[in-house]
Amino acid sequence: TFKDLKLQVICKKSDSLASTMYLLRKSPDIPYEDIVIPVIGDKYEKWVDELSEKITIASMSSDPKRIWLASEASNNSGIIGLVNCLRQEPGGSSIRCVFTSKGAPKLPEFNLKNQFYQDIAQKNLTMNVFKRGSWGSFRHLTMSEDDGKVETKHAYLNILTRGDLSSFVWVDSQLKYFREPADSILCQVYYAPLNFRDVMLASGKLPADAIPGDLALQDCILGLEFSGRLENGQRVMGLVPAKGLATTVAADPNFMWEVPDDWSLEEASTVPVAYSTAYYALIMRGHLRKEERVLIHSGSGGVGQAAIAIALSLGCEVFTTVGSTEKREFLKKRFNELQDRNFCNSRDTSFEQYILNATNGEGVDVILNSLAEEKLKATLNCLAQHGRFLEIGKYDLSNNTPLGMAIFLKNILFHGILLDALFEYKSYSLQAKKEVVQLVRDGIANGTVKPLNSILFDSDQAEQAFRFMASGKHIGKVVLKIRDEEPQKKIVPTPVQFKALSRTTCNPEKSYVIIGGLGGFGLELCQWLVERGARHVLLTSRSGLKTGYQKLCMNRWNKENINIIVSKLNAAKMDDAKALLRMAAEIKPVAAIFNLALVLRDAFMENQTVENFKEVCESKVTSTLNLDAASRELCPELDWFVCFSSVSCGRGNAGQSNYGYANSVMERICEERSKEGLPGDHFKQIILIPSNWDSFPIKGIPIDTFVFILLIFKI
């Protein structure tokens, strides 16, 4: 038998084939000498000094006695984190742990002379946790993977990895919390066209910060235009700054147009960006006049066709470049005024000499350019004296391509045309937006604005659509069909259900509390919440605003009309914890509580003191207990109760026994809340984020902790 061989069974596992595996350990030849120290909650004076003394002796002994730390019938003990840290310190190999949770079957008081515990002592395992009727230990396991998909009425198309067109996914949108403000209206999207801006961004050829405004800070900046219906069934087409490739959009009613009765929604979707860009460039910036000469590059594209239509409506002489005979013949058929002499090749720089020859060396008055690099320079040479150059391509602008100043001796104007800039809330942008909308509306009325031809892809063919547009083979617009249009001209739309990647979003009609919110990580967490839709955040800090970075963040949020309140209330005091939650609830119902507070008093256990333990545990243990109790009473709509733990608790870190203890208590509190079904029904559980936030400081707290929250919240 195993006993005869002086082997003890540590673990036994059987399978359906009647095979059994044993994990065995050799029994000791010499009986151990043992010391037992009860670890009693926050009664630090009863065990900290004794533990410090015993582990000091053990560190200097060649054959130390085993030190048994015991925490009995407790749900809020930090003994696990304490032992994990002590095992990393001198003398730590002598540490053993017994932890029995409250509510477990009644066990005899821990005593190594008791037969019940002698088997535990003989096995000589470091961790001995009695939970749900059996002995075991805590272990780190890989989280089970699922597709993370949910059925939703509000989703948008995004790319998970820029440059990898196979990583397109539909993502759950925060528009499920949409409350109609004065400056936007919810629209059901039927058709969503692609634009070259989308292709350049998705392929990684254009950096996000090349887009005007603060769009680079958003998670998704794809999609500029759409066609669909309002909630009352009215058919509309419009422009949005981003997230236009979606099932629903929150659009500016002042940047939309009613769809004419004789247009389908598919046809209408081809109009907004193409004609808005062309009118903004040629009329508002280029001041194109009747009978002038104009060169329009990439004439078969959406903007190219729109620009040709506008120029011809003014009686201008139009030259345009195309990349194939097919595109040339298409444009000749669409615009009867165009003959072979009006066309050049866009695949090389031969158009330069052609234009100069066709204009007797004078050049053209206005150029609408979308070509890059050498073709851009060749295009500049086509400009006449006093000409206007309208650059709608973003590639050379973002790469800071040099032009050379000599070209300006011709008294020319060079305009960077960024339709995206009209979404900024500045006086010029607001006025320019009104003019663009009116120009397009007038163009529809006088017949200049007509739908462009389109190539349709289904909503699950995003990759194919982007690759096709990137190839440059299309004529007109590439459009994603989100849903079929009803035959009725006006009908209340039924929302469509999409299977989309689950993504954490915040309710703008709720408030969010961050304890320790002005620390480096607290500020980053606050920004993350704001990006996810939070509009009311309460931060606590013992010292208040002090650093320039803190003030920078506050100024940025104020400009975005985010309601940020900073409080010096101390959650480690029950009265303050309740006052804090009442303050947040007066703003909006409390949706989440995040405890980021920490105090560090690092030292090996032999140098630790009762005072150090109390200071460290107050910020984490006491504040979490107070917030737990107060939130049960004051936060009936709580969605998340989030505590931030540390690797010092889960894996152990020498010199941080008090910190490991405090974090372990927080974990036990979270476990109890989760077992009771708290905090609410959004995540159905408490979210505990352990990571090494002590060893890689950035702005005070390391960024890898932030990465953990992103992963657990399923970005």
KEKE-498663 format. One record per residue: x, y, z of N, C-alpha, C, CB in turn. Coordinates in steps of 0.05 Angstrom, whole numbers, plus 5000, padded with zeros to 4 digits. Glycine has a CB too. Example, Ala and Ser with C-alpha at 12.3 -4.5 7.8 and 13.67 -1.06 7.14 Angstrom:
BEGIN
526448865156524649105156526449345156522649115181;525749555142527349795143525850015157528249885114;
***
This chain:
BEGIN
501749765000500050005000501750255000498150005024;500450474994501950724994503050785022500250964985;501450705043502350755070504850605077500150695090;504950345068507250185073509750305060506849895063;509250435037511550565023512150845033510950574993;510750915055511051185067510451405047513951215077;508151355032507251555013504451645021507251434984;503851895018501252005024499852094998501452245044;497252044997495752124974494952414977493151944971;495952574959495252864958492752914941497653034948;492652774919490352814901489852554885490953044881;487352504880486552264865484552344843485252044884;485052244819483252314796482652074779484452544779;480152014775479351784758477851874734477551584775;477951714712476451784688474451564681478451824665;473051604660470851414652471851144643469151534630;474451124638475650864629476750704653477950924609;476050784677476850654701479850684707476150354700;481050884694483850954700483951144723485351064675;485851124741486151294764488951394766485351144790;489251654771491851784774492051884803492252014754;494451854815494851934842497252134842495551694861;496852344858499052524864499952454893498252824862;502452364895503452254921505752434932504451974917;506052414958508152564971509352384993507152824983;511952384995513352215015512752325043516352215010;512152135061511652205089514352265103510151975104;514352465121516752545135517752315154516452805151;520352285156521452085174521452185203524252005166;521852445206522052565232519652745237524752725236;518252725259515952905264516753195264514652835291;514953365253515453655252514953775280513753785231;516453995285515754165308514154395297518354255324;511954465310510154665299509554895318507654535290;509055125306508155365320505555445306510255605319;503555515322500955595311500355885319498655415322;499756055299499156335304496356395292501356525292;494356445308491656515297491856795284489556505319;490956815259490757065245487857165247491757045215;487457355265484757435271484157715259484257445302;482957705236481957945222483558195227479158005231;482258405237483658665240484858695268481758885235;485158475283486458485309489458445305485258265328;490658635292493458605283495358585307494258845266;494658725329496358725352496658445364495458915373;494758265358494757995370496557805355491957885371;497357875330498957675315501257785299497157525297;501258045292503358155274506058145288502658445267;506258235313508858235326509857955331508658385353;508057765338508957495343509857365317506557325354;508457415295509257305269511957415261507157365248;512357675265514957805258517257675273514858105264;516757615299518857485316519357205306517957485345;517357045302517656765294518956735267514956615295;518256905248519456875221522356965221517857025200;523057155239525857235242527557005252526057475261;526456865272527856625283528156415261526456505307;525956375246526056165225528056235203523256135212;528456495197530256575176533156525184529856865169;533656505210536456465219536956175227537056645243;534956005225535255725233535655545208532755625249;537355345212537855145190535654935189540555015193;534254905211532054705213529654835228532954445226;528355025215526355185229523755015234525655425213;522355105255519754985261517755085240518855055290;515754925235513555015217511855225232511854775207;511155435218509455645229506755625215510755935225;504755535231502055505220500455755225500555255232;499555895204497856125206494956025201498656355186;493256075221490555965219488456195220490055765242;486556185202484356375202481856205199484556585178;480156205220477856025222475256165220478055855248;473356035206470556135203470456425196469056085230;472056505176472156785167471756805137474856905176;470257005129469957055100471557295091467057095093;472657445110474057695104476957685114472657935115;478257455111480957425120482857465097481457155133;485157595102487157635081489457445083488157915082;488957215096491157035101492456925076490156805119;490856885055491956775030494156955018489656735009;493457215015495457405005497857435024494157675000;497357425050499457445070501457225066498357445098;500456975064502156745062503656745036500556485065;502356815014503756824988506157014989501756914966;505857235003508157425005510257315024507157695015;509457205046511457105066513156885054510057005091;511956725036513456505024515756605007511556325008;515656864999517856974982520057104999516657184964;519757105026521657245043523457045058520157415063;525657145070527356965086525656835108529657125098;525956575111524456425131521656345122524156585156;520956435097518256385088517556095082517756545063;519655935077519155645071517855495095521755515063;518055615118516855485142513955555146518455565167;512855735130510055825133508155625121509656095120;505955565137503755395128501155545134503755115141;499055485119496555635121494155445124496155825097;492355515143489755385145487655595145489655195170;485855585126483755785123481055645120484255975099;479255685139476555565136474555795134475855375161;472855775114470955995109468455975127470155995080;467356205132464856215148462656095132464256505156;460955945146458655815133459355535124457855975109;461855445126462555175120461654995143465655145116;461454735138460654555160462354605185460954255151;461154585208462454645233464954465236460554605257;467254595240469754445243470754485271471854545222;472254295281473454335308475554555307474854075317;476054685329478054895331480754785322478155015359;482154955307484754865296486654795318485955075277;487454535318489454435337490754195325488054355365;493354205322494853995308494753725323497654075303;493953735348493653485363490953345357493953535393;489153495345486553385338486853215313484453615332;485752975314485952775293485052895266484352525299;483053075267481953195242484153345227479653375248;485953475242487953645230490653505227488353895245;490953265239493553125237494153045208493552885255;492052965194492452885166493453125149489852775153;492253365155493153615142496153665148491453855150;496853635174499653675181501553485168499953665212;500653225166502353025153502853075124501152745157;500753175110501153235081503053465077498453305069;503253645097505253865096504954045072508053745096;502454095064501954285042501954575052499254225028;502854755035502955035044500155155048504555195023;498455115028495755225029493755015035495155375003;492055055055489954875062487355035067490754705088;485655035047483255205048480855015049483055395024;479055045069476654885072474355045062476254785101;473154955040470955105027469054915014472055315007;466454955018464454785006464854495013464354824976;465654445037465854165047468354005040463554025037;470354135029472753985022475154165024472553864994;477554035026480054185027481154234999482154025044;482354464996483554534970485354774973481454574949;485754914951487355154951486455334928490455094950;487155584929486455774907488555744885486356064917;487655744860489455714837488655914815489355424827;490655994800490056164777489555984753492456354771;487256024740486555864717486056044693484055694723;486355934669485756084645482756114642486955934620;481956364637479056414634478056264609478556714631;475656154612474456014590473856214567471855864598;474356134543473856304520471156264508476056264499;469756474501467356454485467456664463464756494503;465556664446465756854424465057144432463856774401;464057174457463557444467461457594452466057594468;459657454438457657584421454957614436457257424395;453557824430450957874441449057964418450958084464;446457914422444458014403443858304411441957834403;443958484392443558764398442258914374446158904406;440759124381439559294360441459514352436959414370;443559554368445359784363448159664361445159994386;449259674337451959574332453359734311451859274324;456059744312457559884292459859714283458560164303;460859764259463059604248465659734256462859594217;467559564266470159664274472259464266470259724304;474759544265476959374259478659334284478659484235;479059084292480459034317483459094315480058744326;484659034292487459074287487859244262489058804285;488759484265489059654241491159524223489959944249;490559514197492259384178491459104172495059394188;489758984188488858704184485858714177489358534209;485258714151482558744142480858494149482458794113;482058284158480558044166479458074195482257794164;480158294208479358324236476958504240481758434253;475458544219472958704221470858544238471758764194;469658684257467558564273465358774278468658464300;462958674282460758844291460858854322457958744281;460759094333461159144361458659264373463559324366;457959174397455659284412456059584417455259124439;454059744411454260034413452960144438452960164389;454060364448452960494471450460654465454960674484;449560654440447060794433444660654445446660794403;444960424458442760304473441960484496443560024483;443760664504443160854526442261124515445560884544;441861144489441361404476438961544487441061364446;439361794495437261974503437462214485437362054534;435462274470435662474449436262744460433062474433;438762844456439363124464438563314442442363144470;439063564446438263774427439863764401438464044439;442263654402443963674378444263414363446663764387;442763214369442862964353440262814355445162784364;439962634335437462484333438162194324435462614313;436762004335437361724329436161644302436261534351;437761524285436961434259437461134255438361594237;435560994243436060714235437360714208433260564235;439760584207441360594183440460364164444360564189;440160424139439460224118441860164100437060314102;443260384093445660354075447860524086444860424045;450360414085452660564096454960544076453460454124;455560754061457760734042460560744055457560964022;462560634041465260664049466460914035466960414042;468461034047469961244035472961184037469361524048;474561324021477461264021478661324049478861434000;477461514063478461554091478261304107476861784104;476061154104475660904119477760694110472860794114;478260674084480160474074482960544084480060474043;483760794083486360874092486760824122486861174085;484760884137484860844166484960544173482560974181;483260394161483160104167485659964158480759984153;486860044136489259914126491760004140489559954096;491560204157493860304172495560504156495560084180;494660594133496160784117495761064125495460744087;493761114141493161384151492861374181490561494138;494561534196494361524225491761664234496761674237;490761564257488261674267488361964274487361514292;490762064282491062344289491062534265493562384306;490862414240490662584216487862684213491562424191;485962574228483162664227482762904245481262424234;481463114236481063354253479463284279479563564238;479863454299478463424324479763204341475563344319;478163094360479162894379478262614372478162964407;477662564346476762304338478862084343475962304309;481362164343483461964348483261834375486262094345;481861974394481561864421479261654422481062084441;477661644401475361464402476261184392473161564384;474660984400475360714393474760644364473760514411;472960794352472260734324471861004309469660564322;473161034286472861274271472261214242475461444272;471060984237470260904210467360984205470560604206;466761064180463961124173463361414174462160974190;462661534151462161824149459261894141464061954130;457961704128455361774117453461534118455661864088;450961584114448861374116446361464103448361304146;444561274098441761344092440061154108441161304061;437661244116435961084133433461234140437361004158;432361164163429761274171430061384200427461074170;428561604205428261694232426261514247427361994233;425961554272424161394288421261424278424361464317;420561654266417861694256417461584228417161984256;419561464216419361344190420261514167416561264186;420961764172421861944151424561844140422162234161;424761854113427261764100429261994099426661664071;431761944108433762154109436462044100433962264138;438262224093441062154088442662364103441762154057;445062294112446562484128449462414132445262514154;450862594146453662564153454062534183455262804141;455962374191456662354219459762354221455562084231;460962444243463862454245465162174245464662604270;463761974255464861704257462661514264467161684278;463261254264461361034270458861044252460461064299;459361114227457161114208456560844196457761314186;458460664198457960384188456660244211460660244179;454060274214452660184238449760124232452860404260;448460004252445559954250443960194258444759714267;445160354276443860614284446060814287442260574311;445361074283447261294288445761514302448461394261;447361664318446361914330447362144312447261944360;445662254296446462444275445462724282445362364248;447062914272446363204275444063264255448763384269;441763344265439463394246440063624226436963474262;442063794233442864004215444863914193444064234231;445663664194447463554174446063314160450163464187;443463344156441863134143440063264122440162984163;439163094103437363184082435162984080438863214055;432763074073430562894066431162764040427863044066;430462514037430962364012428662423993431262054017;429262513969427062553949425462303944428262653922;422962333938421162103935421961923912418362203930;423262023892424061863869426761733872423962023844;427961753896430561623902429961393921432561823914;431461173917431460963937433561033959432160683925;433360903982435360954003438160863994434560814029;438260663978440960583968442160803951440660323951;440460923933441461143917442261383935439361223896;440561443954441061673971443661653987438761713991;444361413994446861374010449361463995447161084018;449261473969451561543953452061853951451361433925;450262003962450362293957451862453979447562403956;451462414005452362614025455362684023451762504052;457162494026459962554026460962663999461662314034;460162533978461162613951460462893945460162423930;457962963947457063233939457763443960454063233934;457763373985458563564006461463634002458163454034;463163443997466063493993466463663968467563233990;465063593946465463733921464464023924463863593899;462164073935461164343939463064503958458264343950;463864383980465564513999468164593986466064344024;469364413970471964473958471664673935473164213948;469964603915469864763891468565043895468364623869;466365043909464865293911465665463935461865233914;465865333959466365493983469265563987465365344007;471065373979473965433983475265513957475365183995;474565383935475865443909474565673894475765203892;472165753902470665973889470665933859471966243896;469965693851469765633822467765813808469065333818;468665933786466966113771466265993743468266393768;464166113732463266013706465566023685460866183696;465565813669467365793645470265783652466866033627;470965733677473765683684474565403676474265733714;477165363675478265093670478764953696480765103653;477964693698478364553723479364263717475664533739;481264183733482263903731481263753756485463903730;479963533751478863363772480063083770475663343770;481663013790482962753790480962533799485462753808;481462293790479862053798476962113792480261983828;476362183768473662273760471462073763473662373733;472161813763470161603765469361543793471061353751;470861653813470161603841467761773849472461673859;466761743873464461883882464862183882463661793910;466962283894467462573895468062673867469762633914;469462513851470062593824467562643807471862383810;465762453808463262483793461662733802461562233795;461562763829460062993840461363253831460062983871;464063263831465463513823465063573793468463483829;465063363777464663403748461863513744464963133733;459863413758457063503755456863803762455163343772;458163873784458064153793459464343773459264183821;461864253764463464423746461964453719466164293741;460764243709459264263684456864433687458563983674;455564433711453264603715453864893713451964533742;456464963718457365243716458565303688459465293738;458465113670459465163644462465153642458465413633;463765023661466765013662467764813642467764953690;470264853633471664653617472964463636473764793598;472164203634473064003654475063813641470663843664;477263773656479163563650479163373674482063673645;479263113668479162923690480962683684476262823695;481962553705483762323701482262073709486362353718;482761853695481661593701483861383698479161533683;483261143709485260933708484760713688485560813734;482560733673481960523654480060623632480760273668;480060483610478260553588475360523597478760373563;474860313613472160273623471060513638472060023641;472760633655471960863671471561103653474060923692;473261133632472861353613470161333599475261353593;469561093589467061053575464661103593466960783562;464961023618462761063637462161363640463360943664;464261523644463961813648462861943623466561933657;463761863600462761973575459761923572464261863550;458861693581456061623580454461783600455661323584;455661823624454161963645454062263640455561913673;456262373629456462663623456862703593458762793640;454762783579454962813550456963023541452162873539;457463213559459263433552462163343550459063653572;462863113562465663013562466262863536466162843586;468462933524469562793501472262683507469662993476;473362533488475962413494478162613501476962253469;477962853490479963063496479963153526479563303478;477763093540477463173568478762973587474563213575;479862753577480862543595483962523594479562273588;485062453618487962393620488162133637489462623634;490662033638491261783652492061853681493461623638;490761713700491461763729493561573739488961743746;494461383722496361183731499261273731496060933715;499761493717502561603716502361903715504161483692;504562033710504662333709504362453681507162433722;503562283662503262383635501162603632502562153616;499262613652497162813650498263093651495162773673;500663133664501863403666502263523639504463383682;503663373622504263483595501663513579506263303581;499863323583497363333567495763583574495563083573;495563653600494063883608495364143597493763903639;497964163600499364393590499064433560502364383598;499164213545498764223516495964313510499363953503;493964193524491164253518490364543525489364063533;491964673543491264943551493365143541491164963582;494865063521496865243509498965333529495565483496;499565153548501565213568500665383591503865353556;498065453592497065633613496365473638494565773603;495465233636494565073659491565123664496165143683;490665013686487765033694487465223718486564763700;485065333721484565523742484165393769482065693735;482865153769482265013794482964723791479265053802;484264613812484864323812483664193837487964283811;482263983833481263813856482963563856478163743853;484863553876486863343875486463133897489563463878;486762873889486762653908489062473904484062493905;490862543885493262383880495562453899494162413850;497462273902499562313922502362303910499262103944;504262393926507062373921507862513894507962083921;509062363876510062483851507762593834511562283835;505462463835503162553820502062823832500862343820;502362863858501563113870503363343859501863103901;505963293857507763503847507263553818510663413851;506663343802506063383774503463543771505863113760;501563493789498963643788499363933793497063523808;501164003812501664283818502664433794503664313840;504164303777505264433753503064493732507364263740;500664373736498464413718496864663725496664173717;497564793747495965013757496665273743496265053787;494665433735495165683720495765903740492665753704;496666133729497066373746494466433761497866613728;494766503787492466573804490566333809490866803792;491566093805489865853807489365773836491065623793;487465593840486865493867487165183867483865573875;488765093885489364803888487764693912492464743890;486064493907484364393928485164103934481364403920;486464063957487563803964485663653982490363833978;484363433971482563283988483763023997479963223972;486162953987487462713996488862764023489562613976;488862564041490062604067492862484070488262484088;493662324050496162184053498562374054496561994029;498762564035501062744036500862944058501262894009;498463024066498063204088499063084114495163284091;498362834119499162694144502162634144497562444148;503362594120506162534118507962784116506662354095;506663014116508163264115509863274090509863304140;508763194067510263194042511063484034508663064019;513663544028514463814021513463883992517463844022;512764143989511864233963513964393947509364403966;515464553961517264743948515765003945518164633921;517065223953515765483954515565623927517165663973;517165533907517265673882514565683868519265553863;512965473872510365463859508565693866508965203866;508965813890507266033899507966303885507466063929;510166303869510766533853508566583831513466513840;506966373827504766403807502266523820504066133795;502566623845500366753860497966563863499467003845;498666313871496566113873495666083903497565833863;493365953906492365873933492465573935489465993937;493365473958493365183964491565143988496265083969;489364983984487464934005487564634013484565003996;487764594039487264324050484364294055488964274076;483064104042480164074044479563834062478864024016;478563894086477863694106474963714113479763714131;473263564100470463564106469963494136468863374088;471763324147471463244175471463474194473663044182;472863694186473163924204470464064209475164124193;468564014192465964144195464464034219464264124170;465363814230463963704253464863834279464563404255;466964004278467964144302465964374308470764254297;465564414334463664614343465064884346462264534370;465764994323466965264322465265434303469965254313;465465694307463665874292463965834262464266164299;466465814252466865774223465565514214469865784216;466165294229465165034222462065024221466164824241;460865154240457865154241456765304217456965284267;457965534210456965684187457565534161458365964186;459965414159460665264135458765024131463565174136;458064904154456264674152453564754141455864544180;452464984150449965074140450065134110449065334155;452365244101452665304072452765054056455165484068;454264854065454464604051451764474048456464414065;450264464070447664334070445864474050446364334098;445964734050444164884031445064844002444265184038;447664833997448564793970447664523959451664813968;447864313976446964043967443964053963447763833988;442464183981439564193978438764333952438364344003;440164553946439664693921440364523897441164963920;442564373900443464203878441363983872446064083884;440163883893438063673889435663803875437163563917;435064043883432664183871433164243841432064433886;435564333834436064413806437164183788437964643805;437363943800438163713784441163663781437063743757;442763843793445663793792446463553809447164043803;445263523832445863293850444063063842445363373880;445362853833443962603826445362373839443862563795;443962163846445261923858447461813840443161703864;449461713853451661583839451161283837454361633853;452461153817452160863816453660743839453160753789;452860503847454060383871454360083867452260433896;456259973883456759683884456059603912459659613876;454259413915453059343941454459093953450059293939;454959113979455958883995454158844019458958914003;453758604027452158554051453658624076451258254053;452258644098453558734123455658544133451458774145;455558294126457558094134459858074114456257824139;459958254095462058244074463858494077460858234046;464358584101465958824105468758794093466058894134;470058574099472758534089472858544059473858264099;471058404046470958404016470458684006468758214006;468758834019468159104010470559284012465859224026;471959274034474359434038476559364018475459414067;476959104014479059013995478359103967479358703996;475859083960474959163933475459463929472059103928;474759623949475159913946478159983945473760063969;479759843961482659893962483959823935483959723984;482759643920483859573894483559793873482559313884;481759983878481260203859479760133834483860323852;478459903834477059813810474159903809477159503809;473260023830470360103831469860353816469460133860;467360393808466360643796464060733813465560593766;464360983824462261083841462761003870459460973833;460760893884460960843912460860543918458660983927;462160473940461960203951460260223976464860073957;458160063977456060103998455559844013453460213986;455459864039454559634056451559654060456059634083;450159434054447259424059446759314087445759254038;445659484104445059394131442359254133445059644150;440459344118437859214118436359294092436159304143;434259154086432659214062430759444067431058964053;430359604046428459824048425659724044429160044028;423759824060420959764057419859904032419359834082;417759804020416559933996415160204003414659753983;414260224028412860474036414860704039411260434063;413960944030415761174032416061264061414561404015;413961224077414261294105413061074122412861564111;414660954138413860734156415760724180413760464141;414660684203416260674227418060424225414560654253;420660454226422460234222422560034246425360334216;422559784240422959574260425959534264421459314253;426959554289429859524293430759244284430559564323;433159234273434258974265436158874287435858994238;436258614290438058484310440658394297436558254324;442858484308445458404299446958244321447158644289;448458044313450157904332452858054332450557604325;453458184355455758364356457458294380454858654358;459958374378461858324400461058494424464758404391;460858354447460058494471462258694479459558294494;461358934487463259144494462159304518463859324470;463859354537462859504561462259784553465059494582;459859874561459060144556457960264582456960164533;458060524584457060654608454460804602459160854619;452760814622450260954619450561244626448060824637;450161424607450461714612448561824632450261864587;446461664639444461754658444961634686441661674649;447461534690448261434716450961564724448461134717;451661534750454161654759456061424766453661834784;458661494766460861294771462761404792462361234744;463361244812465061324834467761184833463661264861;469861344834472561234834474061324859474161324809;474661134877476161184901479061194894475560974924;480461414900483261444892483361524862484761184896;481461694854481061754826483061954814478461844821;484662084830486562284819489362164817486562534836;489661914823492261784818492561734788492461524834;494961654780495561614752493561424739498261514748;493161194752491360994741488461084743491760724755;487761224765485061324768484261514746484761464795;486161684737485561874715485161714689487762074712;486761514685486461354660483761194661488861154657;483061094684480560954686478161144681480260824714;478361384692476261584687476061654658476861844703;478261684644478161734615476961504600481061784604;477561254609476461014597473361014600477660764609;472461084624469561094629468161304611468961154659;469561534609468461754592468261664563470162004595;470361534554470261434526468061224522472961304519;467261094543465160894541462361004547465660664560;462261264550459561394552458961524579457561194546;460661494599460061614625460061914623462061514646;458162044636458062344635458062464663455562434621;457962294684457962384711459862214728455062394723;462062324736464062164751464862314776466562104733;464862164799465762274824468362154832463562224846;470462314835473162224842473762304871475262344823;475062124885475962194912478962204913474861994933;479962394929482862424933483362554959484162584909;485362454974485962574999487262854996487862395015;488662894974490163144970488963344950492963084962;486963254934485763424914487563474890485063684927;486763664874488263724849490963854856486663914831;493163734847495863834853497563854828497163664874;497563654811499463644789498263764764500263354784;500063834746499263944720497663744704501664044705;498463494705497063284690494163254699498463014691;493763274726491063254737489363484726491063254767;490463724726488963964716488463944686490564214723;490363834672490063794643487663614637492563674630;487463394652485263204649482563334655485662954666;482563484677480063614685479163824664480463754712;481063974653480364164633479264024608482864334625;480563804600479563654577476763554581481463424571;476163444604473463344609471463574611473463184636;472263794622470464024623469664124595471664254639;471564124577471064204549469064004536473664214533;469163764544467363554533464663554548468663284534;464263744566461763764582461363514599459363804563;463563394609463363174628463263284656465762974624;461363194671461063284699462863124717458063254708;465163244724467163114742467163264769469963114729;466763114790466763234817469063104833464063194832;470663264846472863164863472163204892475563314856;472362994908471663004936473962904953469162834942;474263024977476362934995475262755017477763175008;472762665014471562485034473162225034468662425027;473462115058475061875062473261635065476961905087;473261455046471461215047472161025069471561075020;474561065081475260895104473660965129478260915109;472161185128470361255150467561205140470761555158;465961065155463360985147461561225140461960815168;461661435157460061675152460761795125460361875174;463461805120464361925094463561755071467361965095;463761485074462961305052460061345045463461015060;458361365065455461415059455061685047453861385085;456461885057456162155046457062165017457762365062;459162015011460262004984458161884964462861834983;456961664972454961534955452461694953454361254965;451761834974449362014973449962244953448662125001;452362354954453162564936452962474907455962664942;453962234902453862134874450962084866455461874872;449361974884446561904878444862154873445261744901;445662374885444162624880444662724851445062844900;446962654840447462734812445862554793450562714806;446362294795445062084780445161834796446262054751;443461634791443661374805446461254801441561184795;447561144823450261044822450360774806451461004850;451960774785452260524769454660354777452460604740;456760484787459160334792460860464814460860304767;462260294829464160384849466760244843463160314878;468960394840471560294835473360364858472760394807;474660174871476460234893479360194883475860054917;480760424879483460424870485360504892483860604846;484260564916485960674937488160484946484160754961;490460594953492560424964494460594980494060284941;495660475000497860585015499960365017496960675044;502460425012504660225013506460285037506260234987;506960075052508860075074510559825072507460105103;512259815053513659565046516059515066514759575018;516259265074518559175090518258875093518559315118;520558735098520358455104518858425130523258325106;517658185134515958145157517458185183514757865156;519958125183521458155208521658445217524258035205;521158635198521258915204518559055203523159055184;516458895199513759005198512759075226511858815184;510759265226509559345252506559335249510559625260;505259345273502359345273501359605259501359345303;502759825264501860085252501960065221503660305261;504059935210504159915181501859755170506859775173;501159535183498859375175496259535175498659115192;495959685197493459845199493260055177493359975226;495460195171495360395150494760285123498060545149;496060065116495659945090492759835087497659715085;491859705109489159575107486959785108488859385130;487460015120485260215121484360295094486160455138;486260355076485560455049484160245032488060545034;484759985037483559775020481359625035485659585011;481959525058480059355072477759515084481459205095;478459715100476359865113474560015093477560075133;475760135073474260285053472460095037476060435034;473459855031471859665015469459565032473559425006;469959505058467859415075465659635078468959345103;466559885081464660105084463060145058466160365091;464360135035463060165010461159935004465060194987;461959695013460159465010457559505025461659205019;457859575051455559615068453859845058456359655097;455160075052453660315044452260275017455560555043;453460144999452260104972449859924973454359984953;449759734991447459564994444959735002447959345015;445559945018443360115028442660335008444160235054;444660454995444260704980444460674950446360894989;445260444940445660424910444060194899448660384904;441460224897439759994887440159934858436860064892;441360124842441760074813444660014807440760314797;446159924826449059884822449459654802450459814849;451159714782451859514762454559374768451959644734;456559534776459259424781460259514808461159524759;461559324821463059384846465859264841461659254872;467759444835470359354825472559424845470859474798;474059214853476359264870478859184854476159094896;480959344858483459284843485459164862484559544831;486158914856487958764873490758784861487058474875;492558594869495358604861496558334859496958784881;498658314843500158064841501357984868502358084820;501758184886502858114912500957944928503458374927;498457954922496457784935496257514921493757914934;496057504895495557254881498057084877494457314854;500357214873502857064869504857104891504057154842;504657314905506557364927508757554918507757104936;509557734936511757924930513157984956510558184917;515757934957517257974982517058264991520157894978;516658305017516558575028513858695027518458745013;511858555017509158675016507058495029508358714986;507758385052505958205066503458355074507258085091;503658605083501358755092499558825068502159015106;500858895046499358965021497958715010501259095000;499358495010498158245001495858165018500258015001;496058205044493858145063491458315056494758195092;491858575052489658765047488258695021490659055046;489758635001488458564975486958304977490658544953;487958124992486557864995483957895009488357665011;483758075029481258135042479258245022481658335065;480158425004478358534984477258314966479758744967;478958124959478057904942475857734956480357714935;476157684982474157534997471557694998475157465025;471657955002469258115002467758094975469858415009;469358114954468158084927466857814923470258144906;468157604933467057334930464357314944468957134942;464157434968461657424983459457574968462057535011;460157814958458057964943457157804918459258234934;459057684905458357534881456557304888460857434867;457157164910455556944919452757024925456856814943;452357274934449757374941448257494918449957584963;449457484894448157594870448457894866445257524871;450258014881450758304878452958344857451458434905;453158574844451758824849449158864834453559044844;448758734811446458794795446258584772446559074784;445158664750444658474729446058534703441658454723;448158704705449558764680451758554675450859044681;453558524694455658324691454958074707458258434700;453058084725452157854741454257774761451457624723;456257934764458357854783460058094791460257634770;461558064812463558264819465958214801464358244849;467158434792469558414775471958474792469258594750;473758284794476258324809478558324790476558114832;480158524790482358544771484958534785482058804754;486258294785488958274797491058324776489358014811;493158474783495358504765497658624779494558674740;499958634766502358744779502459044776504858614766;500759184791500659474788502759614805497859574794;504359454819506359584836509159584823506559434863;509559434802512259394793512859534767512759104789;510859674755511359804729510060074729510359634705;511060264744509660524748509560694723510860674770;507160804718506860994696504761194706505960864669;505561444708503861654719502861564747501361714701;504561424762503861354789503161064792501661514799;501560954774500660674775501060564747497660654784;501960314745502660194719500360144700504159944723;500960134675498960114654498059824651500060214628;499559624661498659344656496159284672500959154663;495759424694493259384709490959474691493259544735;491359704677489259804659488759604637490160074647;490759464627490359264606488559044617493059144597;488858974642487158754654484258844653488058694682;483659094660480859174660479759164632480559454673;481359234612480459224585479758944577482559344566;481458754585480958474577478458364591483358304584;478158424617475958304631473258434623476358344661;473358684615470958814606470358754577471059114610;471958574564471358484537471158724517468858314536;473358844512473259074494472358984467476059204492;
***
